[in-house]
Structure formats: C-alpha cells, structure tokens
Amino acid sequence: MSESFYPNLSTLVSADSFPEQLQFLENGIQNALDKIYYKNLQYVKSADGSKGYYNITLVTNEALKLDIFDTGLSIV
C-alpha cells in the first residue's frame, strides 16, 4: 500500500492574507493552515479575474479546534 501526500493549505494561502481585523487569530489560523491538507483542487476564473469557482477537498488526520482566548472553550 502506498502513502498519499497532500500539500497543506499554507501552500495556497498565508495567515498574512487574512484581513487585519482577524490578525488576533494569526497563531490559530497559521496552525490550522499547517494541519489541514487538500486534494482535488479545481478552479475556473473569468478572463478579467472578477468571478471564479473553486472546488477543494480538505483532509486532516486529527480533530481541528480553535481555542477561544483563554476561556477553556474551543471550537472543534
């Protein structure tokens, strides 16, 4: 049986590309981008780049969670 390799989302988008209003989540975003992988990326863009369609399959090998500040609560 062969192992599959999937690139992580950080190869497509960086935490710096998120709006400034979300920069307080930068560590969580970067962690998620590094731990979420993708396959079957398909996209079509209009000639002028104003419209597009994207289809992607996300793959992960562990539960993803985002800690909400230091409250002990997480979004899983």
mmJSON file of the N, C-alpha and C atoms, coordinates in Angstrom:
{"data_MODEL":{"atom_site":{
"group_PDB":["ATOM","ATOM","ATOM","ATOM","ATOM","ATOM","ATOM","ATOM","ATOM","ATOM","ATOM","ATOM","ATOM","ATOM","ATOM","ATOM","ATOM","ATOM","ATOM","ATOM","ATOM","ATOM","ATOM","ATOM","ATOM","ATOM","ATOM","ATOM","ATOM","ATOM","ATOM","ATOM","ATOM","ATOM","ATOM","ATOM","ATOM","ATOM","ATOM","ATOM","ATOM","ATOM","ATOM","ATOM","ATOM","ATOM","ATOM","ATOM","ATOM","ATOM","ATOM","ATOM","ATOM","ATOM","ATOM","ATOM","ATOM","ATOM","ATOM","ATOM","ATOM","ATOM","ATOM","ATOM","ATOM","ATOM","ATOM","ATOM","ATOM","ATOM","ATOM","ATOM","ATOM","ATOM","ATOM","ATOM","ATOM","ATOM","ATOM","ATOM","ATOM","ATOM","ATOM","ATOM","ATOM","ATOM","ATOM","ATOM","ATOM","ATOM","ATOM","ATOM","ATOM","ATOM","ATOM","ATOM","ATOM","ATOM","ATOM","ATOM","ATOM","ATOM","ATOM","ATOM","ATOM","ATOM","ATOM","ATOM","ATOM","ATOM","ATOM","ATOM","ATOM","ATOM","ATOM","ATOM","ATOM","ATOM","ATOM","ATOM","ATOM","ATOM","ATOM","ATOM","ATOM","ATOM","ATOM","ATOM","ATOM","ATOM","ATOM","ATOM","ATOM","ATOM","ATOM","ATOM","ATOM","ATOM","ATOM","ATOM","ATOM","ATOM","ATOM","ATOM","ATOM","ATOM","ATOM","ATOM","ATOM","ATOM","ATOM","ATOM","ATOM","ATOM","ATOM","ATOM","ATOM","ATOM","ATOM","ATOM","ATOM","ATOM","ATOM","ATOM","ATOM","ATOM","ATOM","ATOM","ATOM","ATOM","ATOM","ATOM","ATOM","ATOM","ATOM","ATOM","ATOM","ATOM","ATOM","ATOM","ATOM","ATOM","ATOM","ATOM","ATOM","ATOM","ATOM","ATOM","ATOM","ATOM","ATOM","ATOM","ATOM","ATOM","ATOM","ATOM","ATOM","ATOM","ATOM","ATOM","ATOM","ATOM","ATOM","ATOM","ATOM","ATOM","ATOM","ATOM","ATOM","ATOM","ATOM","ATOM","ATOM","ATOM","ATOM","ATOM","ATOM","ATOM","ATOM","ATOM","ATOM","ATOM","ATOM","ATOM","ATOM","ATOM","ATOM","ATOM"],
"id":[1,2,3,4,5,6,7,8,9,10,11,12,13,14,15,16,17,18,19,20,21,22,23,24,25,26,27,28,29,30,31,32,33,34,35,36,37,38,39,40,41,42,43,44,45,46,47,48,49,50,51,52,53,54,55,56,57,58,59,60,61,62,63,64,65,66,67,68,69,70,71,72,73,74,75,76,77,78,79,80,81,82,83,84,85,86,87,88,89,90,91,92,93,94,95,96,97,98,99,100,101,102,103,104,105,106,107,108,109,110,111,112,113,114,115,116,117,118,119,120,121,122,123,124,125,126,127,128,129,130,131,132,133,134,135,136,137,138,139,140,141,142,143,144,145,146,147,148,149,150,151,152,153,154,155,156,157,158,159,160,161,162,163,164,165,166,167,168,169,170,171,172,173,174,175,176,177,178,179,180,181,182,183,184,185,186,187,188,189,190,191,192,193,194,195,196,197,198,199,200,201,202,203,204,205,206,207,208,209,210,211,212,213,214,215,216,217,218,219,220,221,222,223,224,225,226,227,228],
"type_symbol":["N","C","C","N","C","C","N","C","C","N","C","C","N","C","C","N","C","C","N","C","C","N","C","C","N","C","C","N","C","C","N","C","C","N","C","C","N","C","C","N","C","C","N","C","C","N","C","C","N","C","C","N","C","C","N","C","C","N","C","C","N","C","C","N","C","C","N","C","C","N","C","C","N","C","C","N","C","C","N","C","C","N","C","C","N","C","C","N","C","C","N","C","C","N","C","C","N","C","C","N","C","C","N","C","C","N","C","C","N","C","C","N","C","C","N","C","C","N","C","C","N","C","C","N","C","C","N","C","C","N","C","C","N","C","C","N","C","C","N","C","C","N","C","C","N","C","C","N","C","C","N","C","C","N","C","C","N","C","C","N","C","C","N","C","C","N","C","C","N","C","C","N","C","C","N","C","C","N","C","C","N","C","C","N","C","C","N","C","C","N","C","C","N","C","C","N","C","C","N","C","C","N","C","C","N","C","C","N","C","C","N","C","C","N","C","C","N","C","C","N","C","C","N","C","C","N","C","C"],
"label_atom_id":["N","CA","C","N","CA","C","N","CA","C","N","CA","C","N","CA","C","N","CA","C","N","CA","C","N","CA","C","N","CA","C","N","CA","C","N","CA","C","N","CA","C","N","CA","C","N","CA","C","N","CA","C","N","CA","C","N","CA","C","N","CA","C","N","CA","C","N","CA","C","N","CA","C","N","CA","C","N","CA","C","N","CA","C","N","CA","C","N","CA","C","N","CA","C","N","CA","C","N","CA","C","N","CA","C","N","CA","C","N","CA","C","N","CA","C","N","CA","C","N","CA","C","N","CA","C","N","CA","C","N","CA","C","N","CA","C","N","CA","C","N","CA","C","N","CA","C","N","CA","C","N","CA","C","N","CA","C","N","CA","C","N","CA","C","N","CA","C","N","CA","C","N","CA","C","N","CA","C","N","CA","C","N","CA","C","N","CA","C","N","CA","C","N","CA","C","N","CA","C","N","CA","C","N","CA","C","N","CA","C","N","CA","C","N","CA","C","N","CA","C","N","CA","C","N","CA","C","N","CA","C","N","CA","C","N","CA","C","N","CA","C","N","CA","C","N","CA","C","N","CA","C","N","CA","C","N","CA","C","N","CA","C","N","CA","C"],
"label_alt_id":[null,null,null,null,null,null,null,null,null,null,null,null,null,null,null,null,null,null,null,null,null,null,null,null,null,null,null,null,null,null,null,null,null,null,null,null,null,null,null,null,null,null,null,null,null,null,null,null,null,null,null,null,null,null,null,null,null,null,null,null,null,null,null,null,null,null,null,null,null,null,null,null,null,null,null,null,null,null,null,null,null,null,null,null,null,null,null,null,null,null,null,null,null,null,null,null,null,null,null,null,null,null,null,null,null,null,null,null,null,null,null,null,null,null,null,null,null,null,null,null,null,null,null,null,null,null,null,null,null,null,null,null,null,null,null,null,null,null,null,null,null,null,null,null,null,null,null,null,null,null,null,null,null,null,null,null,null,null,null,null,null,null,null,null,null,null,null,null,null,null,null,null,null,null,null,null,null,null,null,null,null,null,null,null,null,null,null,null,null,null,null,null,null,null,null,null,null,null,null,null,null,null,null,null,null,null,null,null,null,null,null,null,null,null,null,null,null,null,null,null,null,null,null,null,null,null,null,null],
"label_comp_id":["MET","MET","MET","SER","SER","SER","GLU","GLU","GLU","SER","SER","SER","PHE","PHE","PHE","TYR","TYR","TYR","PRO","PRO","PRO","ASN","ASN","ASN","LEU","LEU","LEU","SER","SER","SER","THR","THR","THR","LEU","LEU","LEU","VAL","VAL","VAL","SER","SER","SER","ALA","ALA","ALA","ASP","ASP","ASP","SER","SER","SER","PHE","PHE","PHE","PRO","PRO","PRO","GLU","GLU","GLU","GLN","GLN","GLN","LEU","LEU","LEU","GLN","GLN","GLN","PHE","PHE","PHE","LEU","LEU","LEU","GLU","GLU","GLU","ASN","ASN","ASN","GLY","GLY","GLY","ILE","ILE","ILE","GLN","GLN","GLN","ASN","ASN","ASN","ALA","ALA","ALA","LEU","LEU","LEU","ASP","ASP","ASP","LYS","LYS","LYS","ILE","ILE","ILE","TYR","TYR","TYR","TYR","TYR","TYR","LYS","LYS","LYS","ASN","ASN","ASN","LEU","LEU","LEU","GLN","GLN","GLN","TYR","TYR","TYR","VAL","VAL","VAL","LYS","LYS","LYS","SER","SER","SER","ALA","ALA","ALA","ASP","ASP","ASP","GLY","GLY","GLY","SER","SER","SER","LYS","LYS","LYS","GLY","GLY","GLY","TYR","TYR","TYR","TYR","TYR","TYR","ASN","ASN","ASN","ILE","ILE","ILE","THR","THR","THR","LEU","LEU","LEU","VAL","VAL","VAL","THR","THR","THR","ASN","ASN","ASN","GLU","GLU","GLU","ALA","ALA","ALA","LEU","LEU","LEU","LYS","LYS","LYS","LEU","LEU","LEU","ASP","ASP","ASP","ILE","ILE","ILE","PHE","PHE","PHE","ASP","ASP","ASP","THR","THR","THR","GLY","GLY","GLY","LEU","LEU","LEU","SER","SER","SER","ILE","ILE","ILE","VAL","VAL","VAL"],
"label_asym_id":["A","A","A","A","A","A","A","A","A","A","A","A","A","A","A","A","A","A","A","A","A","A","A","A","A","A","A","A","A","A","A","A","A","A","A","A","A","A","A","A","A","A","A","A","A","A","A","A","A","A","A","A","A","A","A","A","A","A","A","A","A","A","A","A","A","A","A","A","A","A","A","A","A","A","A","A","A","A","A","A","A","A","A","A","A","A","A","A","A","A","A","A","A","A","A","A","A","A","A","A","A","A","A","A","A","A","A","A","A","A","A","A","A","A","A","A","A","A","A","A","A","A","A","A","A","A","A","A","A","A","A","A","A","A","A","A","A","A","A","A","A","A","A","A","A","A","A","A","A","A","A","A","A","A","A","A","A","A","A","A","A","A","A","A","A","A","A","A","A","A","A","A","A","A","A","A","A","A","A","A","A","A","A","A","A","A","A","A","A","A","A","A","A","A","A","A","A","A","A","A","A","A","A","A","A","A","A","A","A","A","A","A","A","A","A","A","A","A","A","A","A","A","A","A","A","A","A","A"],
"label_entity_id":["1","1","1","1","1","1","1","1","1","1","1","1","1","1","1","1","1","1","1","1","1","1","1","1","1","1","1","1","1","1","1","1","1","1","1","1","1","1","1","1","1","1","1","1","1","1","1","1","1","1","1","1","1","1","1","1","1","1","1","1","1","1","1","1","1","1","1","1","1","1","1","1","1","1","1","1","1","1","1","1","1","1","1","1","1","1","1","1","1","1","1","1","1","1","1","1","1","1","1","1","1","1","1","1","1","1","1","1","1","1","1","1","1","1","1","1","1","1","1","1","1","1","1","1","1","1","1","1","1","1","1","1","1","1","1","1","1","1","1","1","1","1","1","1","1","1","1","1","1","1","1","1","1","1","1","1","1","1","1","1","1","1","1","1","1","1","1","1","1","1","1","1","1","1","1","1","1","1","1","1","1","1","1","1","1","1","1","1","1","1","1","1","1","1","1","1","1","1","1","1","1","1","1","1","1","1","1","1","1","1","1","1","1","1","1","1","1","1","1","1","1","1","1","1","1","1","1","1"],
"label_seq_id":[1,1,1,2,2,2,3,3,3,4,4,4,5,5,5,6,6,6,7,7,7,8,8,8,9,9,9,10,10,10,11,11,11,12,12,12,13,13,13,14,14,14,15,15,15,16,16,16,17,17,17,18,18,18,19,19,19,20,20,20,21,21,21,22,22,22,23,23,23,24,24,24,25,25,25,26,26,26,27,27,27,28,28,28,29,29,29,30,30,30,31,31,31,32,32,32,33,33,33,34,34,34,35,35,35,36,36,36,37,37,37,38,38,38,39,39,39,40,40,40,41,41,41,42,42,42,43,43,43,44,44,44,45,45,45,46,46,46,47,47,47,48,48,48,49,49,49,50,50,50,51,51,51,52,52,52,53,53,53,54,54,54,55,55,55,56,56,56,57,57,57,58,58,58,59,59,59,60,60,60,61,61,61,62,62,62,63,63,63,64,64,64,65,65,65,66,66,66,67,67,67,68,68,68,69,69,69,70,70,70,71,71,71,72,72,72,73,73,73,74,74,74,75,75,75,76,76,76],
"pdbx_PDB_ins_code":[null,null,null,null,null,null,null,null,null,null,null,null,null,null,null,null,null,null,null,null,null,null,null,null,null,null,null,null,null,null,null,null,null,null,null,null,null,null,null,null,null,null,null,null,null,null,null,null,null,null,null,null,null,null,null,null,null,null,null,null,null,null,null,null,null,null,null,null,null,null,null,null,null,null,null,null,null,null,null,null,null,null,null,null,null,null,null,null,null,null,null,null,null,null,null,null,null,null,null,null,null,null,null,null,null,null,null,null,null,null,null,null,null,null,null,null,null,null,null,null,null,null,null,null,null,null,null,null,null,null,null,null,null,null,null,null,null,null,null,null,null,null,null,null,null,null,null,null,null,null,null,null,null,null,null,null,null,null,null,null,null,null,null,null,null,null,null,null,null,null,null,null,null,null,null,null,null,null,null,null,null,null,null,null,null,null,null,null,null,null,null,null,null,null,null,null,null,null,null,null,null,null,null,null,null,null,null,null,null,null,null,null,null,null,null,null,null,null,null,null,null,null,null,null,null,null,null,null],
"Cartn_x":[0.848,0.0,0.885,0.632,1.44,0.8,1.658,1.172,0.863,-0.156,-0.517,0.098,0.438,0.944,-0.017,-0.447,-1.297,-0.611,-0.541,0.051,-0.864,-0.275,-1.121,-1.621,-2.671,-3.31,-2.375,-1.328,-0.418,0.356,0.313,0.924,0.023,-1.257,-2.2,-2.452,-2.473,-2.824,-1.99,-1.621,-0.859,-1.724,-1.342,-2.081,-2.048,-1.014,-0.904,-1.957,-2.541,-3.534,-4.931,-5.121,-6.406,-6.54,-7.763,-7.958,-7.311,-6.929,-6.269,-7.128,-8.451,-9.355,-9.218,-8.68,-8.525,-7.093,-6.221,-4.828,-4.66,-5.621,-5.538,-5.662,-6.15,-6.262,-5.094,-4.044,-2.983,-2.355,-2.047,-1.428,-2.348,-3.626,-4.591,-4.797,-4.828,-5.001,-3.804,-2.589,-1.388,-1.328,-1.688,-1.704,-2.681,-3.858,-4.849,-4.356,-3.766,-3.271,-2.186,-1.415,-0.345,-0.863,-2.023,-2.54,-3.683,-4.138,-5.202,-4.572,-4.871,-4.311,-5.428,-5.061,-6.088,-5.743,-6.809,-6.668,-7.808,-7.721,-8.778,-9.114,-8.107,-8.343,-8.702,-9.853,-10.318,-10.794,-10.425,-10.921,-11.024,-11.948,-12.174,-12.347,-11.633,-11.763,-12.171,-12.916,-13.264,-11.997,-12.04,-10.864,-10.336,-11.241,-10.791,-10.542,-10.769,-10.499,-11.534,-12.651,-13.668,-14.598,-14.639,-15.501,-14.694,-15.111,-14.421,-15.225,-14.858,-15.473,-14.338,-14.422,-13.401,-14.052,-13.384,-13.824,-12.578,-12.645,-11.479,-11.953,-11.19,-11.46,-10.428,-10.887,-9.987,-9.76,-8.521,-8.138,-7.371,-7.658,-6.905,-6.805,-5.783,-5.616,-5.871,-6.395,-6.731,-7.874,-8.503,-9.585,-9.009,-9.701,-9.263,-10.037,-9.341,-10.03,-9.362,-10.162,-9.692,-10.045,-9.019,-9.248,-9.771,-10.788,-11.39,-10.72,-9.77,-8.964,-8.441,-8.495,-8.027,-9.197,-10.35,-11.556,-11.677,-10.872,-11.012,-12.014,-12.66,-13.603,-12.907,-13.346,-12.771,-13.872,-13.617,-14.48,-13.814,-14.532,-13.964,-14.636],
"Cartn_y":[-1.19,0.0,1.241,2.176,3.391,4.499,5.378,6.51,7.669,8.426,9.588,10.837,11.768,13.048,14.131,14.941,16.082,17.338,18.393,19.645,20.316,21.103,21.78,23.112,23.638,24.854,26.053,26.016,27.159,27.308,26.296,26.449,27.26,27.409,28.191,29.583,29.697,30.957,31.091,32.325,32.55,33.295,33.232,33.935,35.442,35.928,37.361,37.838,36.936,37.329,37.525,37.2,37.415,38.893,39.407,40.826,41.19,42.435,42.93,42.695,42.726,42.531,41.129,40.173,38.802,38.483,39.464,39.216,38.703,38.991,38.457,36.941,36.361,34.907,34.314,35.111,34.701,33.364,33.134,31.86,30.69,30.833,29.765,29.512,30.589,30.452,29.747,30.158,29.529,28.06,27.746,26.354,25.532,26.086,25.369,25.186,26.225,26.124,25.062,24.873,23.874,22.454,22.308,20.984,20.516,21.359,20.98,20.824,19.731,19.42,19.447,19.454,19.489,18.549,18.201,17.423,17.837,17.433,17.697,19.171,20.032,21.463,21.706,22.333,22.701,24.142,24.911,26.284,26.779,27.711,28.374,29.85,30.704,32.147,32.783,33.889,34.641,35.306,35.719,36.308,37.535,38.336,39.53,39.282,38.051,37.691,38.158,38.69,39.213,38.135,36.985,35.893,34.609,33.698,32.424,31.358,30.137,28.976,28.101,27.702,26.851,25.614,24.496,23.25,22.59,22.215,21.642,20.634,19.584,18.605,18.797,19.058,19.243,17.918,17.71,16.457,16.791,16.087,16.255,14.911,14.758,13.493,13.631,14.766,14.967,15.967,15.988,16.942,18.349,19.264,20.657,21.432,22.274,23.094,24.45,25.434,26.792,27.212,27.434,27.87,29.297,29.538,30.865,31.61,32.449,33.223,32.252,32.593,31.685,31.278,30.997,30.678,29.203,28.372,26.929,26.35,27.198,26.753,26.686,25.756,25.586,25.352,25.783,25.436,24.255,23.126,21.9,21.628],
"Cartn_z":[0.0,0.0,0.0,-0.887,-0.949,-0.119,0.4,1.173,0.238,0.572,-0.217,0.401,-0.423,0.039,-0.409,0.53,0.222,0.737,-0.054,0.417,1.432,2.351,3.329,2.767,3.4,2.903,2.905,3.731,3.765,2.459,1.587,0.263,-0.67,-0.306,-1.111,-0.557,0.766,1.416,2.691,3.032,4.256,5.264,6.526,7.577,7.333,6.658,6.364,5.375,4.615,3.609,4.192,5.475,6.123,6.493,6.595,6.932,8.269,8.383,9.596,10.842,10.684,11.82,12.42,11.655,12.144,12.576,12.601,12.939,14.372,15.262,16.622,16.628,15.55,15.411,14.632,14.374,13.463,13.839,15.113,15.507,15.245,15.558,15.316,13.837,13.07,11.62,11.014,11.4,10.85,11.245,12.475,12.938,12.11,11.837,11.027,9.601,9.024,7.645,7.517,8.572,8.549,8.771,9.431,9.769,8.877,7.979,7.055,5.675,5.033,3.723,2.69,1.436,0.401,-0.747,-1.465,-2.696,-3.611,-4.855,-5.84,-5.994,-5.998,-6.202,-7.66,-7.859,-9.197,-9.142,-10.129,-10.167,-11.591,-11.758,-13.032,-12.708,-13.429,-13.243,-14.555,-14.44,-15.635,-16.177,-17.428,-18.081,-17.333,-16.763,-16.05,-14.564,-14.098,-12.711,-11.708,-12.176,-11.265,-10.717,-11.369,-10.932,-10.922,-10.059,-10.027,-9.318,-9.569,-8.933,-8.435,-7.187,-6.598,-5.998,-6.121,-5.506,-4.928,-3.665,-2.995,-1.955,-1.775,-0.726,0.369,1.589,2.72,3.433,3.868,4.512,5.785,6.871,8.115,8.812,9.62,10.326,11.825,12.242,13.644,13.756,14.912,15.136,15.145,14.52,14.496,15.543,16.276,17.261,17.344,17.687,17.863,19.277,20.095,21.466,21.453,22.255,22.335,23.478,23.081,24.033,25.098,26.361,27.419,28.305,27.674,28.438,28.74,28.091,28.255,27.269,26.473,25.458,24.11,23.289,21.961,20.942,19.719,18.59,17.914,17.822,17.244,15.931],
"occupancy":[1.0,1.0,1.0,1.0,1.0,1.0,1.0,1.0,1.0,1.0,1.0,1.0,1.0,1.0,1.0,1.0,1.0,1.0,1.0,1.0,1.0,1.0,1.0,1.0,1.0,1.0,1.0,1.0,1.0,1.0,1.0,1.0,1.0,1.0,1.0,1.0,1.0,1.0,1.0,1.0,1.0,1.0,1.0,1.0,1.0,1.0,1.0,1.0,1.0,1.0,1.0,1.0,1.0,1.0,1.0,1.0,1.0,1.0,1.0,1.0,1.0,1.0,1.0,1.0,1.0,1.0,1.0,1.0,1.0,1.0,1.0,1.0,1.0,1.0,1.0,1.0,1.0,1.0,1.0,1.0,1.0,1.0,1.0,1.0,1.0,1.0,1.0,1.0,1.0,1.0,1.0,1.0,1.0,1.0,1.0,1.0,1.0,1.0,1.0,1.0,1.0,1.0,1.0,1.0,1.0,1.0,1.0,1.0,1.0,1.0,1.0,1.0,1.0,1.0,1.0,1.0,1.0,1.0,1.0,1.0,1.0,1.0,1.0,1.0,1.0,1.0,1.0,1.0,1.0,1.0,1.0,1.0,1.0,1.0,1.0,1.0,1.0,1.0,1.0,1.0,1.0,1.0,1.0,1.0,1.0,1.0,1.0,1.0,1.0,1.0,1.0,1.0,1.0,1.0,1.0,1.0,1.0,1.0,1.0,1.0,1.0,1.0,1.0,1.0,1.0,1.0,1.0,1.0,1.0,1.0,1.0,1.0,1.0,1.0,1.0,1.0,1.0,1.0,1.0,1.0,1.0,1.0,1.0,1.0,1.0,1.0,1.0,1.0,1.0,1.0,1.0,1.0,1.0,1.0,1.0,1.0,1.0,1.0,1.0,1.0,1.0,1.0,1.0,1.0,1.0,1.0,1.0,1.0,1.0,1.0,1.0,1.0,1.0,1.0,1.0,1.0,1.0,1.0,1.0,1.0,1.0,1.0,1.0,1.0,1.0,1.0,1.0,1.0],
"B_iso_or_equiv":[0.0,0.0,0.0,0.0,0.0,0.0,0.0,0.0,0.0,0.0,0.0,0.0,0.0,0.0,0.0,0.0,0.0,0.0,0.0,0.0,0.0,0.0,0.0,0.0,0.0,0.0,0.0,0.0,0.0,0.0,0.0,0.0,0.0,0.0,0.0,0.0,0.0,0.0,0.0,0.0,0.0,0.0,0.0,0.0,0.0,0.0,0.0,0.0,0.0,0.0,0.0,0.0,0.0,0.0,0.0,0.0,0.0,0.0,0.0,0.0,0.0,0.0,0.0,0.0,0.0,0.0,0.0,0.0,0.0,0.0,0.0,0.0,0.0,0.0,0.0,0.0,0.0,0.0,0.0,0.0,0.0,0.0,0.0,0.0,0.0,0.0,0.0,0.0,0.0,0.0,0.0,0.0,0.0,0.0,0.0,0.0,0.0,0.0,0.0,0.0,0.0,0.0,0.0,0.0,0.0,0.0,0.0,0.0,0.0,0.0,0.0,0.0,0.0,0.0,0.0,0.0,0.0,0.0,0.0,0.0,0.0,0.0,0.0,0.0,0.0,0.0,0.0,0.0,0.0,0.0,0.0,0.0,0.0,0.0,0.0,0.0,0.0,0.0,0.0,0.0,0.0,0.0,0.0,0.0,0.0,0.0,0.0,0.0,0.0,0.0,0.0,0.0,0.0,0.0,0.0,0.0,0.0,0.0,0.0,0.0,0.0,0.0,0.0,0.0,0.0,0.0,0.0,0.0,0.0,0.0,0.0,0.0,0.0,0.0,0.0,0.0,0.0,0.0,0.0,0.0,0.0,0.0,0.0,0.0,0.0,0.0,0.0,0.0,0.0,0.0,0.0,0.0,0.0,0.0,0.0,0.0,0.0,0.0,0.0,0.0,0.0,0.0,0.0,0.0,0.0,0.0,0.0,0.0,0.0,0.0,0.0,0.0,0.0,0.0,0.0,0.0,0.0,0.0,0.0,0.0,0.0,0.0,0.0,0.0,0.0,0.0,0.0,0.0],
"pdbx_formal_charge":[null,null,null,null,null,null,null,null,null,null,null,null,null,null,null,null,null,null,null,null,null,null,null,null,null,null,null,null,null,null,null,null,null,null,null,null,null,null,null,null,null,null,null,null,null,null,null,null,null,null,null,null,null,null,null,null,null,null,null,null,null,null,null,null,null,null,null,null,null,null,null,null,null,null,null,null,null,null,null,null,null,null,null,null,null,null,null,null,null,null,null,null,null,null,null,null,null,null,null,null,null,null,null,null,null,null,null,null,null,null,null,null,null,null,null,null,null,null,null,null,null,null,null,null,null,null,null,null,null,null,null,null,null,null,null,null,null,null,null,null,null,null,null,null,null,null,null,null,null,null,null,null,null,null,null,null,null,null,null,null,null,null,null,null,null,null,null,null,null,null,null,null,null,null,null,null,null,null,null,null,null,null,null,null,null,null,null,null,null,null,null,null,null,null,null,null,null,null,null,null,null,null,null,null,null,null,null,null,null,null,null,null,null,null,null,null,null,null,null,null,null,null,null,null,null,null,null,null],
"auth_seq_id":[1,1,1,2,2,2,3,3,3,4,4,4,5,5,5,6,6,6,7,7,7,8,8,8,9,9,9,10,10,10,11,11,11,12,12,12,13,13,13,14,14,14,15,15,15,16,16,16,17,17,17,18,18,18,19,19,19,20,20,20,21,21,21,22,22,22,23,23,23,24,24,24,25,25,25,26,26,26,27,27,27,28,28,28,29,29,29,30,30,30,31,31,31,32,32,32,33,33,33,34,34,34,35,35,35,36,36,36,37,37,37,38,38,38,39,39,39,40,40,40,41,41,41,42,42,42,43,43,43,44,44,44,45,45,45,46,46,46,47,47,47,48,48,48,49,49,49,50,50,50,51,51,51,52,52,52,53,53,53,54,54,54,55,55,55,56,56,56,57,57,57,58,58,58,59,59,59,60,60,60,61,61,61,62,62,62,63,63,63,64,64,64,65,65,65,66,66,66,67,67,67,68,68,68,69,69,69,70,70,70,71,71,71,72,72,72,73,73,73,74,74,74,75,75,75,76,76,76],
"auth_comp_id":["MET","MET","MET","SER","SER","SER","GLU","GLU","GLU","SER","SER","SER","PHE","PHE","PHE","TYR","TYR","TYR","PRO","PRO","PRO","ASN","ASN","ASN","LEU","LEU","LEU","SER","SER","SER","THR","THR","THR","LEU","LEU","LEU","VAL","VAL","VAL","SER","SER","SER","ALA","ALA","ALA","ASP","ASP","ASP","SER","SER","SER","PHE","PHE","PHE","PRO","PRO","PRO","GLU","GLU","GLU","GLN","GLN","GLN","LEU","LEU","LEU","GLN","GLN","GLN","PHE","PHE","PHE","LEU","LEU","LEU","GLU","GLU","GLU","ASN","ASN","ASN","GLY","GLY","GLY","ILE","ILE","ILE","GLN","GLN","GLN","ASN","ASN","ASN","ALA","ALA","ALA","LEU","LEU","LEU","ASP","ASP","ASP","LYS","LYS","LYS","ILE","ILE","ILE","TYR","TYR","TYR","TYR","TYR","TYR","LYS","LYS","LYS","ASN","ASN","ASN","LEU","LEU","LEU","GLN","GLN","GLN","TYR","TYR","TYR","VAL","VAL","VAL","LYS","LYS","LYS","SER","SER","SER","ALA","ALA","ALA","ASP","ASP","ASP","GLY","GLY","GLY","SER","SER","SER","LYS","LYS","LYS","GLY","GLY","GLY","TYR","TYR","TYR","TYR","TYR","TYR","ASN","ASN","ASN","ILE","ILE","ILE","THR","THR","THR","LEU","LEU","LEU","VAL","VAL","VAL","THR","THR","THR","ASN","ASN","ASN","GLU","GLU","GLU","ALA","ALA","ALA","LEU","LEU","LEU","LYS","LYS","LYS","LEU","LEU","LEU","ASP","ASP","ASP","ILE","ILE","ILE","PHE","PHE","PHE","ASP","ASP","ASP","THR","THR","THR","GLY","GLY","GLY","LEU","LEU","LEU","SER","SER","SER","ILE","ILE","ILE","VAL","VAL","VAL"],
"auth_asym_id":["A","A","A","A","A","A","A","A","A","A","A","A","A","A","A","A","A","A","A","A","A","A","A","A","A","A","A","A","A","A","A","A","A","A","A","A","A","A","A","A","A","A","A","A","A","A","A","A","A","A","A","A","A","A","A","A","A","A","A","A","A","A","A","A","A","A","A","A","A","A","A","A","A","A","A","A","A","A","A","A","A","A","A","A","A","A","A","A","A","A","A","A","A","A","A","A","A","A","A","A","A","A","A","A","A","A","A","A","A","A","A","A","A","A","A","A","A","A","A","A","A","A","A","A","A","A","A","A","A","A","A","A","A","A","A","A","A","A","A","A","A","A","A","A","A","A","A","A","A","A","A","A","A","A","A","A","A","A","A","A","A","A","A","A","A","A","A","A","A","A","A","A","A","A","A","A","A","A","A","A","A","A","A","A","A","A","A","A","A","A","A","A","A","A","A","A","A","A","A","A","A","A","A","A","A","A","A","A","A","A","A","A","A","A","A","A","A","A","A","A","A","A","A","A","A","A","A","A"],
"auth_atom_id":["N","CA","C","N","CA","C","N","CA","C","N","CA","C","N","CA","C","N","CA","C","N","CA","C","N","CA","C","N","CA","C","N","CA","C","N","CA","C","N","CA","C","N","CA","C","N","CA","C","N","CA","C","N","CA","C","N","CA","C","N","CA","C","N","CA","C","N","CA","C","N","CA","C","N","CA","C","N","CA","C","N","CA","C","N","CA","C","N","CA","C","N","CA","C","N","CA","C","N","CA","C","N","CA","C","N","CA","C","N","CA","C","N","CA","C","N","CA","C","N","CA","C","N","CA","C","N","CA","C","N","CA","C","N","CA","C","N","CA","C","N","CA","C","N","CA","C","N","CA","C","N","CA","C","N","CA","C","N","CA","C","N","CA","C","N","CA","C","N","CA","C","N","CA","C","N","CA","C","N","CA","C","N","CA","C","N","CA","C","N","CA","C","N","CA","C","N","CA","C","N","CA","C","N","CA","C","N","CA","C","N","CA","C","N","CA","C","N","CA","C","N","CA","C","N","CA","C","N","CA","C","N","CA","C","N","CA","C","N","CA","C","N","CA","C","N","CA","C","N","CA","C","N","CA","C","N","CA","C","N","CA","C","N","CA","C"],
"pdbx_PDB_model_num":[1,1,1,1,1,1,1,1,1,1,1,1,1,1,1,1,1,1,1,1,1,1,1,1,1,1,1,1,1,1,1,1,1,1,1,1,1,1,1,1,1,1,1,1,1,1,1,1,1,1,1,1,1,1,1,1,1,1,1,1,1,1,1,1,1,1,1,1,1,1,1,1,1,1,1,1,1,1,1,1,1,1,1,1,1,1,1,1,1,1,1,1,1,1,1,1,1,1,1,1,1,1,1,1,1,1,1,1,1,1,1,1,1,1,1,1,1,1,1,1,1,1,1,1,1,1,1,1,1,1,1,1,1,1,1,1,1,1,1,1,1,1,1,1,1,1,1,1,1,1,1,1,1,1,1,1,1,1,1,1,1,1,1,1,1,1,1,1,1,1,1,1,1,1,1,1,1,1,1,1,1,1,1,1,1,1,1,1,1,1,1,1,1,1,1,1,1,1,1,1,1,1,1,1,1,1,1,1,1,1,1,1,1,1,1,1,1,1,1,1,1,1,1,1,1,1,1,1]
}}}
